[in-house]
Each structure stands twice: as structure tokens, then as C-alpha cells.
Amino acid sequence: MTTITTKRFDQEMKAQLSELKSGYHARELSEKDLSELPEEIYAIEAEDTMVGYAVIWEYASGKSLIHKAEQDYFTPDEKHLEKDFYIDIKNKTNIIFIEALDVLKEFERQGYAAYFIDWLKEQHPKQKMYVYSLGRSKNFWYKQGFEVVGNTLWMSYN
């Protein structure tokens, strides 16, 4: 049975992530300062084994996500390329940002990521969701009902 559980992002979780060999974001997350991530991350578990994890931010206003995007995803020189993102998110409130969603390689293509997204949609049925999508994951996000935000790498749902 698949379950989603919240785990405190603390030194123990950082150590667990640093030991993972197949999580795309695991090393990057394990090296971040505790202040750079939410207090909790989500573990995707099957039969008491962690098969994946997700980092989700909840923002009251679009301005907070714009600040994070400018800090982590594009440089001041690239801001003009992201105008559709700014237009889309400028006046939004109550936003979910999916910073990371990883399924460990040995558990890929078994529906765990889709299960997590379905669960997230149930938990936040009316909230707009955003993800910064890498090219190879775009097809997954399309299948989950996300749409490209203009001419950017951002995708949104709801």
C-alpha cells in the first residue's frame, strides 16, 4: 500500500537524502541549509520503504513564488524571458509550488509520482499549483493535467 507521510526536514532527513544514490534532487537537498527548505518534506512510501519524496511550498501570494523563482531559477538577465510567468502569477494567492518530486530509480514507472500528485490535488483541490519543469519530465506533468505557462519552463494546474 502506498502512503504519503510528512517528515521533518532536519539533520536526520538530510543524512538520509545524502545516502540515496538514485534520487535526482537528493544530493542537492541534503546540502541545503535547513532554512532553505520547508520544515517538512513528504515521503512516498510503499510497504514501509521510502520510494520517493517531494518538497512542496505553500505561498499566500504570488509575490513569494516570484521571489523564490528569481532567487533559484533565473537570473536578472533572464527575467524578460519569463514574462509569461510574471503575468500568470502576479495576482495569484494561495499557491502550491512543487520544488521537487523524485521517485527512486528502482521504483520508477510504477505510478508513485502520479499517486503523489493525485494525493496533493485532493489535499489542495482549489489551489493553483506550479512546477518548474525540466524537459524530460514535461510529459509526466502533461499527463497530470498541468499546462505550460506561456513560453516558459513553468507549468501550472488548476
Summary of the structure (lengths in Angstrom):
residues: 158
radius of gyration: 15.4
end to end distance: 27.8
largest distance: 46.8
contacts: 436
relative contact order: 0.16
helix: 42%
strand: 31%
